[in-house]
Amino acid sequence: MHDIRAIRENPAGFDAALARRGVAASSSDLLALDEARRACILAAETAQADQNKASKSVGAAKAKGDEAEFERLRALVAEKKAEVARMQEEAKVKDEDLRQALMVLPNLPLDDVPEGEDEADNVEIHRWGTPREFDFTPVEHFELAATQDGLDFETAAKLSGSRFVVMSGAIARVHRALAQFMINTHVDENGLTETNTPVLVRDDAMYGTGQLPKFAEDSYQTTNGWWLIPTSEVTLTNLVAGAMVEESYLPRRYTAHSLCFRSEAGSAGRDTAGMLRQHQFEKVEMVSVTHPDHSRAELDRMTDCAQGILEKLGLPYRTVVLCTGDMGFGARRTHDIEVWLPGQNTYREISSCSVCGDFQARRMNARFKPAGGGKPEFVHTLNGSGLAVGRCLIAVLENGQQADGSVALPDVLHAYLGGKTRIAADGTLG
């Protein structure tokens, strides 16, 4: 959420930054709401002062036996008391109007974010690995002989509908091994704290990270009001909601392996084959809570952590900076990491790492006390996939596929699979 004081100080800059994202919202509308809110607050304070003054005079009039003045002042106290209550209520309503108006506006991009309208305008900043040259035509993950028994979309459709899968046997084991490998790497090598959080959250948590109110249709809500998390970014970031921490507490770096749920609203017809786009999937998430001065560097660190997972797996990838028109709602700058999928002959997103500045912290009221004293400040938050487990499985299967339909598995997974090195064409580990 935005700081209305910053908008007051530089309305033109605010409008220009939003315009870079293709948002036509005007600061003048926000400032009008703010002015009306502040006028009500001032009126309430003035009425309160008048009430206090009249209250002090009531006793004096009574003591003098001036009954007429006593009654006049008593009526004035009652009038001012009602006026205070009315103005405070109006201020509360206008404050909520302003909050709601600010809640639906996206974050402002950093100055170094490239201009653009969509993914075609994203800018590549890094590339690693060389896509393998096959002496046969590579296929997609769901077409491999090795996956025919382990990826069951038909049974999943009977159970739950489209965009679900039942994994079994070697496929399920490799999927689990990937998640364990990611978590262990982030904890043992990258210094993140392993965390296990709920997958059901209240409204406040979804508001805090920006899923509500604007993107309610993208998530699932239970009949008793809980939300199924679209990513553990929601829970990990909200660990500091409402907190006032010491500066020495920062940075905090968390990781969690969790189920994620997304309605995929607006994605009808996209990636319907296979398990690339699912309603239920697993992800290893990374979240950092930092000092404002260090958040931009933390984005690069987080990106390196995600890239390192792919490098250990030997999977070619490229990293792009999202342009202003392709960025997520809460981000100030985003690095998307795209892994090479030979079955599709293209790179596909497997991680998105974003710095949000104080945008989420303001919504959550998460602050820290500067070590040198002074006024508390809002923390900065970041989030990133480290990685999407299902998409990583797809990449491992497709990049490791052999002419006979079997799959050679990355060396780093062998220890997680009891020394097994491949998935045979009949779907067994060997």
Residue pairs with C-beta under 8 A, 6 or more apart in sequence:
1 99
1 102
1 103
1 359
1 362
1 363
2 14
2 102
2 105
2 108
2 359
2 362
3 358
3 362
4 30
4 34
4 98
4 102
6 14
7 14
7 27
7 30
7 31
7 34
8 31
8 34
11 27
11 28
11 31
12 27
14 27
14 108
15 25
15 26
15 27
17 108
17 109
18 24
18 25
18 105
18 106
18 108
20 109
20 113
20 115
20 324
21 106
21 108
21 109
21 324
21 325
21 327
22 117
22 324
22 325
23 105
23 106
25 105
29 101
30 98
30 101
30 102
33 94
33 97
33 98
33 101
34 98
36 94
37 91
37 94
37 95
37 97
37 98
40 87
40 88
40 90
40 91
40 94
41 87
41 91
43 83
43 87
44 83
44 84
44 87
44 88
44 91
47 80
47 83
47 84
47 87
48 80
48 84
50 76
50 80
51 77
51 80
51 81
51 83
51 84
54 73
54 76
54 77
54 80
55 77
57 73
58 70
58 73
58 74
58 77
61 69
61 70
61 73
62 70
100 213
103 207
103 213
103 214
103 363
104 213
104 214
106 327
106 329
106 330
107 329
107 330
107 331
107 332
107 356
107 357
107 359
108 332
109 324
109 327
109 331
109 332
109 333
110 296
110 332
110 333
110 355
112 333
113 321
113 322
113 323
113 324
113 327
113 332
113 333
114 121
114 122
114 123
114 321
114 323
114 324
115 121
115 323
115 324
116 122
116 323
116 324
116 325
116 326
117 323
117 325
117 326
118 323
118 325
118 326
119 322
119 323
119 326
121 323
121 325
121 326
122 320
122 321
122 322
122 323
122 326
122 336
123 320
123 321
123 323
124 318
124 319
124 320
125 319
125 320
125 321
125 335
126 307
126 318
126 319
127 316
127 317
127 318
127 319
128 307
128 310
128 311
128 316
128 317
128 318
129 310
129 311
129 314
129 315
129 316
129 317
129 340
130 316
131 316
131 340
131 342
132 316
132 342
132 399
134 342
135 403
136 403
138 342
138 343
138 345
138 398
138 401
139 343
139 398
139 401
140 273
140 274
140 341
140 343
140 344
140 398
141 147
141 151
141 274
141 275
141 343
141 393
141 394
141 397
141 398
142 151
142 153
142 273
142 274
142 275
143 343
144 397
144 398
144 401
144 405
144 407
145 404
145 405
145 406
145 425
145 426
145 427
146 170
146 397
146 401
146 405
146 406
146 407
146 423
146 424
146 425
146 426
146 427
147 171
147 397
147 423
147 427
148 427
149 168
149 169
149 426
149 427
150 167
150 168
150 169
150 170
150 171
150 172
150 423
150 427
151 165
151 166
151 167
151 171
151 274
151 275
152 165
152 166
152 167
152 168
153 164
153 165
153 166
153 274
153 275
155 166
156 164
156 165
156 166
157 164
159 166
160 279
160 280
161 279
162 272
163 264
163 272
163 277
163 278
163 279
164 278
164 279
164 280
165 275
165 278
167 175
169 427
169 428
170 423
170 427
170 428
170 429
171 393
171 423
171 427
173 417
173 429
174 393
174 396
174 409
174 413
174 417
174 423
175 282
175 389
175 390
175 393
177 413
177 416
177 417
178 389
178 392
178 393
178 396
178 413
179 257
179 282
179 284
179 389
180 416
181 309
181 312
181 412
181 413
181 416
182 257
182 284
182 309
182 386
182 387
182 389
182 392
183 194
183 255
183 257
183 284
185 308
185 309
185 312
186 192
186 194
186 255
186 284
186 286
186 305
186 386
187 193
187 194
187 255
189 308
190 253
190 255
190 305
190 308
191 253
192 253
192 254
192 255
192 286
192 305
193 252
193 253
193 254
193 255
194 255
194 256
195 232
195 236
195 239
195 254
195 255
195 256
196 256
196 258
197 232
197 235
197 236
197 239
197 256
197 258
198 229
198 235
199 228
199 229
199 232
199 235
199 258
199 259
199 261
200 222
200 226
200 227
200 228
200 229
201 226
201 227
201 229
201 234
201 235
201 238
202 225
202 226
202 227
203 212
203 225
203 227
204 238
204 241
205 227
205 234
205 235
205 238
205 241
206 212
206 219
206 227
206 234
207 213
207 363
208 234
208 237
208 238
208 241
208 360
208 363
208 364
209 233
209 234
209 237
209 238
209 330
209 360
209 363
209 364
209 383
210 329
210 330
210 359
210 360
210 363
211 218
211 219
211 227
211 230
211 234
214 329
215 329
217 263
217 265
218 230
218 262
218 263
218 264
218 265
219 227
219 228
219 229
219 230
219 261
219 262
219 263
220 227
220 228
220 261
220 263
221 227
221 228
222 228
228 261
229 235
229 258
229 260
229 261
230 260
230 261
230 262
231 258
231 260
231 283
231 285
231 383
231 385
232 256
232 258
232 260
232 283
232 285
232 287
233 285
233 287
233 383
235 256
235 258
236 254
236 256
236 285
236 287
236 383
237 287
237 289
237 360
237 364
237 381
237 383
238 364
239 252
239 254
239 289
240 252
240 289
240 361
240 364
240 366
240 379
241 364
241 365
241 366
242 364
242 365
242 366
243 366
243 367
244 367
244 368
244 369
244 376
245 367
245 368
245 369
245 379
246 368
246 369
246 371
247 291
247 368
247 369
247 370
247 371
248 371
249 368
250 289
250 290
250 291
250 294
250 368
250 379
251 288
251 289
251 290
251 291
251 294
251 298
252 288
252 289
252 290
253 286
253 287
253 288
253 289
254 286
254 287
254 288
255 284
255 285
255 286
255 287
255 386
256 284
256 285
257 282
257 283
257 284
257 285
257 389
258 282
258 283
258 285
259 280
259 281
259 282
260 280
260 281
260 282
260 283
261 279
261 280
262 279
262 281
263 279
264 277
264 279
267 277
270 277
271 277
274 394
275 281
275 390
275 393
275 394
276 348
276 390
276 391
276 394
278 390
281 388
281 389
281 390
282 388
282 389
282 390
283 385
283 387
283 388
283 389
284 385
284 386
284 387
284 389
285 383
285 384
285 385
285 386
286 302
286 305
286 306
286 353
286 382
286 383
286 384
286 385
286 386
287 381
287 382
287 383
288 295
288 298
288 301
288 302
288 381
288 382
288 383
289 366
289 379
289 380
289 381
290 298
290 379
290 380
290 381
290 382
291 368
291 379
291 380
292 357
292 358
292 377
292 378
292 379
292 380
294 380
295 355
295 357
295 380
295 381
295 382
296 333
296 355
298 355
298 380
298 382
299 333
299 335
299 353
299 354
299 355
299 382
302 353
302 382
302 384
302 386
303 319
303 335
303 337
303 353
303 384
305 384
305 386
306 337
306 351
306 353
306 384
306 385
306 386
306 387
307 317
307 319
307 337
309 386
309 387
309 392
310 317
310 337
310 339
310 350
310 387
310 395
312 410
312 412
313 392
313 395
313 396
313 410
313 412
313 413
314 399
314 410
314 411
315 339
315 340
315 392
315 395
315 396
315 399
315 410
316 339
316 340
316 399
317 337
317 338
317 339
317 340
317 347
317 350
318 337
318 338
318 340
318 347
319 335
319 336
319 337
319 338
320 335
320 336
320 338
321 333
321 334
321 335
322 328
322 331
322 333
322 334
322 335
322 336
327 333
327 334
327 354
328 334
328 352
328 354
330 354
330 356
330 359
330 360
331 354
331 355
331 356
332 354
332 355
332 356
332 357
332 359
333 354
333 355
334 352
334 353
334 354
335 352
335 353
335 354
335 384
336 349
336 351
336 352
336 353
337 349
337 350
337 351
337 352
337 353
337 387
338 347
338 348
338 349
338 350
339 347
339 348
339 350
339 391
339 392
339 395
340 346
340 347
340 395
340 399
341 347
341 348
341 394
341 395
341 398
341 399
342 398
342 399
342 401
343 398
343 401
348 391
349 391
350 385
350 387
350 388
350 391
350 392
350 395
351 384
351 385
351 386
351 387
351 388
352 384
352 385
353 382
353 383
353 384
353 385
354 382
354 383
354 384
355 380
355 382
356 380
356 381
356 382
356 383
357 380
357 381
358 378
358 379
358 380
359 381
360 366
360 381
361 367
361 378
361 379
361 380
361 381
362 378
366 378
366 379
366 381
367 376
367 377
367 378
367 379
368 376
368 377
368 379
369 376
370 376
370 377
396 407
396 409
396 410
396 413
397 407
397 423
400 407
400 408
400 409
400 410
400 422
401 407
402 408
404 425
405 425
406 422
406 423
406 424
406 425
407 422
407 423
408 421
408 422
409 417
409 420
409 421
409 422
409 423
414 420
414 421
417 429
418 429
420 429
420 430
421 430
422 429
422 430
423 429
423 430
424 430
